[in-house]
Amino acid sequence: GYKFVAKLSLSNVTLRIPIRNPSDNSLKSLIQKKIKEKKKRIMKTSSIVGGALNKINEVNYVTALDCINLKLSDGDKLGIIGHNGSGKTTLLKLMAGVYQPTFGECKSDGDIYTIFTSSIGMDMDLNGIENIKLRCIMHGKNLNQIKDIEKNVVDFCELGEFINFPLRTYSSGMLIRLSFALSTAFNSDILLIDENLDAGDITFKNKSQIRVEKFLESSGILVIVSHSMDTIQKFCTKCLLLEKGKIIFSGNTKSAIENYQSRYK
């Protein structure tokens, strides 16, 4: 029979993020902008030979990711390492569809689950139970499956009465617990994990670790961003080293970590 194979690929992906000048918000700059726009319209309508002579709306931007190429398929466990600001989390968010590439394309086959420190995909006005149900419905689960997943998540995250409170009343630690429990409650084709799986006290960390290990057995593609070389070594068979949004090394985990340590230590 046909076996579904998860895939994730990035072809020549570049992401540019515009930087807004803080002074852009001032009234003066707003008026100047309006005048410029008006001039631009006048110049357009009076079709001057050679077009506009002055550049309007110069935009500064950061190239957060620079020409990234990557192919992953079933069974790949990829670590992404690099110093702060190297583009690790940005790359993960682009894979998750939070960002769209400026150039190039990002394609995926399979359900993508994310475990980020933030509450991506959560509705802060709904309570914990409602968020669990919402996520289940989004992933096409039937009523029986929803019941099982709800019990699994509630038991695991140990939030007590807070499970019936709106998410905006949660501490960041509680949000991580719920997000983590929810994202690991499904069998996943593609799992993206941002490093801070620090979900509170040591017993919860131990529970999380066991859950991750069990979950990874069922996961098709895994991508982890982490500063912890132990985590990367434990879970990943290959690894990317990023610097200023570029891949400067791609290969087996051991070589990538050695490369990283020799560069930055």
C-alpha positions as CSV (number, residue, x, y, z in Angstrom):
1,G,0.0,0.0,0.0
2,Y,0.9,3.6,-0.3
3,K,2.9,5.0,2.6
4,F,2.7,8.8,3.2
5,V,6.1,10.4,3.4
6,A,6.6,13.8,5.1
7,K,8.6,16.4,3.3
8,L,9.9,19.8,4.0
9,S,12.0,21.8,1.5
10,L,13.3,25.4,1.2
11,S,14.7,26.6,-2.1
12,N,16.8,29.8,-2.2
13,V,14.8,31.2,0.6
14,T,15.6,34.8,1.6
15,L,13.6,36.7,4.2
16,R,13.9,40.5,4.5
17,I,12.3,42.3,7.4
18,P,11.8,46.1,7.0
19,I,13.1,48.3,9.8
20,R,10.8,51.1,10.7
21,N,12.5,54.3,11.8
22,P,11.1,55.3,15.2
23,S,10.7,58.8,13.9
24,D,8.4,57.5,11.2
25,N,5.5,57.7,13.7
26,S,5.9,61.4,14.3
27,L,3.3,63.9,12.9
28,K,6.0,65.8,11.0
29,S,7.2,62.7,9.2
30,L,3.6,61.7,8.5
31,I,3.0,65.1,6.9
32,Q,6.2,64.9,4.9
33,K,5.2,61.4,3.7
34,K,1.8,62.7,2.5
35,I,3.5,65.6,0.7
36,K,5.9,63.2,-1.0
37,E,3.0,60.9,-2.0
38,K,1.1,63.9,-3.5
39,K,4.3,65.0,-5.4
40,K,4.7,61.4,-6.6
41,R,1.1,61.4,-7.9
42,I,1.5,64.8,-9.7
43,M,4.8,63.5,-11.3
44,K,3.0,60.3,-12.4
45,T,0.1,62.2,-14.0
46,S,2.3,64.7,-15.8
47,S,4.3,61.9,-17.3
48,I,7.7,63.6,-17.2
49,V,10.2,62.0,-19.6
50,G,12.7,59.9,-17.7
51,G,10.4,59.3,-14.8
52,A,10.8,60.4,-11.1
53,L,14.3,61.8,-10.4
54,N,14.2,61.4,-6.6
55,K,13.9,58.1,-4.8
56,I,10.8,58.0,-2.6
57,N,10.2,55.7,0.3
58,E,13.7,54.4,0.8
59,V,13.2,51.4,3.1
60,N,15.9,50.0,5.3
61,Y,15.7,46.3,6.0
62,V,17.5,43.4,7.7
63,T,18.2,40.2,5.7
64,A,17.1,37.8,8.4
65,L,17.7,34.7,6.2
66,D,19.9,34.6,3.2
67,C,19.6,32.1,0.4
68,I,18.7,29.0,2.5
69,N,18.4,25.7,0.8
70,L,17.3,22.6,2.6
71,K,15.6,19.3,1.9
72,L,14.1,17.1,4.7
73,S,12.1,13.9,4.5
74,D,10.7,11.2,6.8
75,G,13.1,10.2,9.5
76,D,15.3,13.3,9.3
77,K,16.1,14.9,12.7
78,L,17.7,18.3,12.2
79,G,19.3,20.5,14.7
80,I,19.8,24.3,14.1
81,I,22.5,26.0,16.1
82,G,24.2,29.4,16.0
83,H,24.8,32.3,18.3
84,N,22.0,34.8,19.3
85,G,20.7,36.7,16.4
86,S,21.9,34.2,13.8
87,G,18.4,33.5,12.5
88,K,17.6,30.2,14.1
89,T,14.1,31.0,15.5
90,T,13.3,33.0,12.3
91,L,14.1,30.0,10.2
92,L,11.9,27.8,12.4
93,K,9.0,30.3,12.1
94,L,9.4,30.5,8.4
95,M,9.1,26.7,8.2
96,A,6.0,26.9,10.3
97,G,4.4,29.5,8.0
98,V,4.6,32.4,10.5
99,Y,6.8,34.3,8.0
100,Q,6.5,34.1,4.2
101,P,9.8,34.2,2.2
102,T,10.7,37.5,0.4
103,F,12.3,35.3,-2.3
104,G,12.4,31.6,-2.9
105,E,9.9,29.1,-1.6
106,C,9.2,26.9,1.4
107,K,7.1,23.7,0.7
108,S,5.9,21.1,3.0
109,D,4.0,17.8,2.8
110,G,2.4,16.8,6.1
111,D,0.8,18.2,9.2
112,I,3.2,20.7,10.9
113,Y,3.1,20.9,14.7
114,T,5.1,23.5,16.6
115,I,6.4,23.8,20.1
116,F,7.4,27.5,20.5
117,T,7.8,29.4,23.7
118,S,5.1,31.7,22.5
119,S,1.5,30.6,22.2
120,I,1.3,30.5,18.4
121,G,-2.0,29.0,17.3
122,M,-3.7,29.7,20.6
123,D,-6.7,32.0,21.3
124,M,-5.9,34.0,24.4
125,D,-9.6,34.8,25.1
126,L,-10.6,31.1,25.2
127,N,-9.8,28.8,28.2
128,G,-7.5,25.8,28.2
129,I,-10.2,23.2,27.4
130,E,-11.6,25.3,24.5
131,N,-8.1,25.7,23.1
132,I,-7.6,22.0,23.2
133,K,-10.9,21.4,21.4
134,L,-10.1,24.1,18.8
135,R,-6.7,22.6,18.0
136,C,-8.3,19.2,17.7
137,I,-11.0,20.5,15.3
138,M,-8.3,22.3,13.2
139,H,-6.6,18.9,12.8
140,G,-9.8,17.1,11.8
141,K,-10.2,14.9,14.9
142,N,-13.5,13.2,15.7
143,L,-15.4,13.4,19.0
144,N,-13.9,10.3,20.5
145,Q,-10.4,11.4,19.5
146,I,-11.1,14.9,21.0
147,K,-12.1,13.3,24.3
148,D,-8.9,11.2,24.5
149,I,-6.7,14.1,23.5
150,E,-8.4,16.4,26.0
151,K,-7.8,14.0,28.9
152,N,-4.2,13.3,27.8
153,V,-3.4,17.1,27.7
154,V,-5.2,18.0,30.9
155,D,-3.6,15.1,32.9
156,F,-0.1,16.0,31.5
157,C,0.0,19.8,32.0
158,E,-1.3,19.7,35.6
159,L,-2.9,23.2,35.5
160,G,-5.7,22.4,37.9
161,E,-8.5,24.9,37.9
162,F,-6.6,27.1,35.5
163,I,-7.6,24.8,32.6
164,N,-11.0,26.5,32.8
165,F,-9.5,30.1,32.8
166,P,-8.8,32.2,29.7
167,L,-5.2,31.9,28.5
168,R,-4.5,35.6,29.0
169,T,-4.6,34.9,32.8
170,Y,-1.8,32.3,32.4
171,S,1.9,32.8,33.3
172,S,4.4,32.2,30.5
173,G,5.3,28.9,32.2
174,M,1.7,27.7,32.2
175,L,1.3,28.7,28.5
176,I,4.4,26.7,27.6
177,R,3.0,23.7,29.5
178,L,-0.3,23.8,27.7
179,S,1.4,24.5,24.3
180,F,3.8,21.7,24.8
181,A,1.2,19.2,26.0
182,L,-1.1,20.0,23.1
183,S,1.6,19.9,20.4
184,T,2.8,16.5,21.6
185,A,-0.7,15.0,21.9
186,F,-0.9,14.3,18.2
187,N,1.0,12.0,16.0
188,S,2.9,14.4,13.9
189,D,4.4,14.4,10.4
190,I,6.6,17.4,11.0
191,L,7.5,18.7,14.4
192,L,9.3,22.1,14.9
193,I,10.6,22.8,18.4
194,D,12.1,26.0,19.7
195,E,14.7,25.5,22.4
196,N,13.0,26.8,25.5
197,L,11.3,23.6,26.5
198,D,12.0,24.8,30.0
199,A,8.5,24.2,31.2
200,G,9.0,24.7,34.9
201,D,10.0,22.5,37.7
202,I,12.3,19.5,37.5
203,T,9.5,16.8,37.7
204,F,7.7,18.5,34.8
205,K,11.0,18.6,32.8
206,N,11.5,14.9,33.4
207,K,7.9,14.2,32.2
208,S,8.5,16.5,29.2
209,Q,11.7,14.6,28.3
210,I,10.0,11.2,28.4
211,R,7.1,12.6,26.4
212,V,9.3,14.1,23.8
213,E,11.3,10.9,23.4
214,K,8.0,8.9,22.9
215,F,6.6,11.5,20.6
216,L,9.8,11.6,18.4
217,E,9.4,7.9,17.7
218,S,6.1,8.7,15.9
219,S,7.3,12.0,14.3
220,G,8.3,12.0,10.6
221,I,10.5,15.1,10.5
222,L,12.0,16.8,13.5
223,V,13.6,20.2,13.6
224,I,15.0,21.6,16.9
225,V,16.5,25.0,17.6
226,S,18.6,24.9,20.7
227,H,21.6,26.4,22.6
228,S,21.9,23.1,24.4
229,M,24.5,20.9,22.5
230,D,23.3,17.9,24.7
231,T,19.8,18.3,23.4
232,I,21.0,18.6,19.8
233,Q,23.3,15.6,20.2
234,K,20.6,13.5,21.8
235,F,17.9,14.0,19.2
236,C,19.5,15.1,16.0
237,T,21.3,13.2,13.3
238,K,22.2,16.2,11.2
239,C,22.7,19.8,11.9
240,L,22.9,23.3,10.4
241,L,25.1,26.1,11.8
242,L,23.7,29.6,11.1
243,E,25.5,32.9,11.1
244,K,23.9,36.2,10.2
245,G,21.0,34.3,8.4
246,K,23.3,32.2,6.3
247,I,24.1,28.4,6.5
248,I,27.8,28.3,7.1
249,F,27.9,24.6,7.9
250,S,25.6,21.7,7.2
251,G,26.4,18.1,8.0
252,N,26.4,15.5,10.8
253,T,25.7,16.7,14.3
254,K,29.1,16.0,15.8
255,S,31.0,17.9,13.1
256,A,28.5,20.8,13.3
257,I,28.9,21.1,17.1
258,E,32.7,21.0,16.8
259,N,32.6,23.7,14.1
260,Y,30.4,25.8,16.3
261,Q,32.5,25.4,19.4
262,S,35.8,26.1,17.6
263,R,34.2,29.3,16.2
264,Y,32.6,30.8,19.2
265,K,34.4,29.4,22.3
